[in-house]
Amino acid sequence: MNTIITENLTRNGNGADSLNGRGIKRRKLTPEERVELAADIAMGEVHVTPSLKQTAAATGVSVVDLRNELKEREVARRVSSIWNAWEDASDQERETAIRIIGVADVWDVLSRVVG
């Protein structure tokens, strides 16, 4: 069975131990090969990255809600990255950053936050 998976994964450009959930149903596998693949997945021998639709269905949420949560987390990750860089920067590095960003842009943001 692992040969079948490896051949199919190689053809799709994936690694031998990981599958993208979007393509599982489209694989040209016999019913027996599908059962073997399902067993490999269930036993943890093959990792599956589920599609958003599969993940939403498995958890009982809508795809729209899942997408919104993923977007919020990406924004939070970016803000955290900016915050960490600011915290780690010296005063001189902060001044340089403001000059690079542009004083006018910084003032525009500050006026929206304070106002």
N, C-alpha and C positions, 0 to 999 in steps of 0.2 A: 504494500500500500504506500509506503513512504516513497517508493520510486514514482508512483503515479502522481503523488503530491508534488514531489520535486520537479518532475517534468512539467506539470501544469504551472507551477510557480515560476520556473525558469522562463517559460514561454511568456508569462505576464510580467516578467521583470522584478518579481518579489523575491525575498529571501526564502530559503528552504524551510524555515520553521515559523513562518508568519503568513497569514492570509488576510486580504482585505475583504471584509464582509460583503461589500457591494457586489463582488464577482462570484460569490459561492454558487448561487443558483444558476449562473450562466456557464459554469464549467461543463464540459462535455464528458460527464462521468456516467457510468452505468449505475443502476440502482444499488448494486453491490458495492461499487466504489464509493458511492455517496454514504452508505452505512459505515464503511470503513473510515471514511473521512470524519464522519460525525463522531465515531468512537475515538479517533485520534484527538479530535478537539476536546471531547469530554474528559479524556485522560490527561489533557494538558500537553500532549506531545506536539500539537500544532497550536500556535497562538492565532486567534482571530481578532482583528480590529474591526468591531462592528460599524456599520454605517450609522449615520445619524438616525435614519428611519428605524433601523433595528434596535438601536439603543433606546430611542423614545418608546417604541412598542414594548420592549422588555421592562421598562420602568414605569409605564403607564402615564407618560407625559406626551405633550404634543411636540412635534418637530420644531414648531415656531418657538415654543417656550425653551426648548433645549438650545436652539440657535441663539436666542437672546441671552441665555445664561452664559454660553460660551463667549459671546461678544463682551458681556460685562466682565468676565474673568480676564479677557485679553486686555481690556482697558485698565483693570486693576493691576495687572502685571506690568503694564507699561508705566503707569503712574508710580508704582513701587520702584521700578527701575530708575526713574527720574529722581524720586525722593532719595533713594540710596546714594545715587551719584552726588546729589546736592549735599547730603549729610557728610559724605566722605571728602568733599572738596574743601580746600582751604579758602580763605577770603579772597586771595588773589585769583585762584581758579574760578571762583564764583563770579568775580568781576569780569574775567576773560569770557566766561560763558555768556554773561549778559551782553557783552559787546558783540560776541559772535551772533547771538540770537537777534540782537537789535534792541536798543533801549525802547524804541517806540512800541515794538511788539510786547515787551515786558510790561510797559505802562498800560497798554490796552487791556492786557489780561488782569493786571492789578486793579484797574478801574472797574472791571466787571465783577471781580471778586468782592471788592470793598463796597462798591455802589449798589 
